[in-house]
Amino acid sequence: MKAKDKVRGLTERKNLKAENDLLKLKLTAEFGMKEMNSTLPDELENEWLNNIYNFEKQFENANRISVYERLGKPEFSKMSDMSDEQVSSELFRLFALMEENNLALNFLCDYNDRIKYNFITEEFFEKEIDDIRIDGMKTSFIYEDSHPNHEYDIKEAVDDFLNSF
């Protein structure tokens, strides 16, 4: 709520609670959300509700774009034309560009830089995403979602079973 929207006679805390209640009503009316109960302090709940509302508004009208477009269509070289050092340097640049654009690409296992670079430039750049941009919010991807590592998955499943046993 803006300062002019605050209700006279209410404390700052009560105004914040009223704003949170209003946001919950808007989320229910506009997006059909229910059960938005929270144990967060009022200030954090307000930030959380505003982030949800902003996300839903952007999602409602979001265009689909490629990761390559999201990154500003950066120039890149063919991996076959580069030395290992150049690939590593370019990979560092691409990860910095992803960070600037709130994208995260994670690798659960160790892979050499050529595998990572090839994946980014040949597959990841083509991936279509919703063009939603909210400060502090990242769109995250995991390499193994595209290229499953069955050995890793089996080890993780066994570790999880043994830990729960």
N, C-alpha and C positions, 0 to 999 in steps of 0.2 A: 504494500500500500504506500502510496506517495504521502508526503506530509499533509497535503491538503485533503487526502482521503481518510485521514485518521478521525475516529469518532471522539468528539470532545467529551471530557469527563472520564474516559477510559485510560488506564495506565498503559504504558508502552507495551508491557507484557500482554495485556488483554487485547490491545490492538493487533499484536502479532498473532495471537491465537485466533482472532476474528479473521485475519487475512488468511491464515492456514485453513480455517474452515471454509472460507470462500474459494480458495484454490481447490480444495477437495470437491466441493460442489461443482466447480467448473470442469474438473477432470471427469467426474461422474456424468455430467450432462453432455459434454462434448465428445468424450471418448469411451464412455461406458465403464469406467474404472470403478471398482468397489473395494471395500475393505482396505482403506489406506490408513490403518491405524499404525501409530509409531510411538516408540518410547524415546525418541530423540528429543533433545532440548528444543524449545520453540524456534530458536534461530536456525539450527541445523535442519529442522523439519521444513522450515520455510525455504531454505536453499534447495533442499531435496525436492520439494513439491514444485518449485519454480523450474528446476532442471527437468523434471518429468514433463511438465507442461510445455516447456520450450522444445523438448525432444519430440513430443507428440505433434505439436504444431508444424515443426519442420518435416517430420516423417509424413504427415498428411499431404504435403505438397512437394515432397522430395523428388528430384530427378534422379535417374540412374546414370551414373558416369563410371568410366573406367578408373582404376587406380592410377593409371598413366595420366589421365586428365586431371585427377585430384592433385597430382604432384606437379602440375603445370607443364606437362609434356616435356620432361627433361631430355636433353640430348644424352645419348649413351653410345658406346662403341660395341662392336661385335666382340664377343669374348675371344674368338679365334685370332683377333688382331692384337691382343694384349698379352703382356707378360704377367706372371703371377703377381708381381708388385703392383702393376697397373690395375689388375682385377681387384686386389685388396683395397687400393686407394679409391677406386670407383665404388666399391661396395660400401666403404665408409661414407662416401658422399651421398649415396642413395639412402642409407639408413638415417643420415642427418636430415635429408629431405623428407623422409617419412615422419620423423620426429616433429619437424616444423609443421607438418600437415596433419598432425594427430592420428597417424596411422602407426600400427605396431605389427611387425612380422616377427614371430618367435619360432625358434627351432628348438625342439625338445632334446635333440641329439646333436652330437658334433658332426659337422659336415665341412668339407673344405670350401674355401671362398669361391672357387669356380662353380661348384654345385649351387651355392647360394645365389651367385650373380646370374647364372643361367636361369634359375627358377624365377628370379625377380623380373628379368628382362624378357623372358620368353613366355611366362605363364601369369605371374602375379600382376604385371602391368595390364593385362587384358581382363582381369577380374572386374566385374561390375559391382558397384556398391551404391547405396543411397547417399546422396550428397547432403549429409547432415553435418553441421559444424557447430559444436557447442564447446566453449572454452573449458578446458580441463577434462574433456571427454575424448577418449581415443576409440578408434575402430581397430580391433585386434584380429589377427589371423595367426594360424599355426600351420607351419609348413607340412607337418605330418597329416593334416586334414586332407591335403592334396596328394601326398606321397606317404601312405602309411608305412610305419616301421614296425613290422609285426614282432620282431625280436624285442624291441623296446616295450611294446604293449604287453607282451607275455610276461616280461620281467616285472613290469609295474603291477599287473594283475596278481602275480604270485606274491610280491611284496605286500600289496594291500590285503590279500587273504591271510598271510602270515601275521601281519600286524593286528588284524581284527581277531584272529584265532587266539 
